[in-house]
């Protein structure tokens, strides 16, 4: 299946609803609303926010964002797919679109943070070529964080 994946403003209504659903799911998984180390992403520090929609219905099914960390490194933020669309390939499509956008901006490294209560996310990122790295930035010393990284070539494909 092919999705419509497009850049939208951080405050886009569909994106806001997807992020709220993600937050509710994570609050339930971790049993607390205090599970994000560091500063939450905002319109002021997100370089790109993508929303994926079902082309037949126009309904939003997933999202993801990039936040620049350094000249050559970005972090994936708010990667989320609605439960009814999981297993469809939309998460991979969003991730690849984020990676290509990073390459287009001259960024060669993508990092991300997930957590131990998200084994499905950990399996997904490992399957997609990300490898676990030491905790970085605001995640250092966090018991709720697991960090990953992937190096990109100019075509967006991983460096072996």
Secondary structure, 3 states (H helix, E strand, C coil): CCEEEEECCCCCHHHHHHHHHHHHHHHHHHCCCCCCCCCCCCCCCCCEEEEEEECCCCCEEEEEEEEECCCCEEEEEEEEECHHHCCCCHHHHHHHHHHHHHHHCCCCEEEEEECCCCHHHHHHHHHCCCEEECCCHHHCCCCCCEEEEEEECCCCCECC
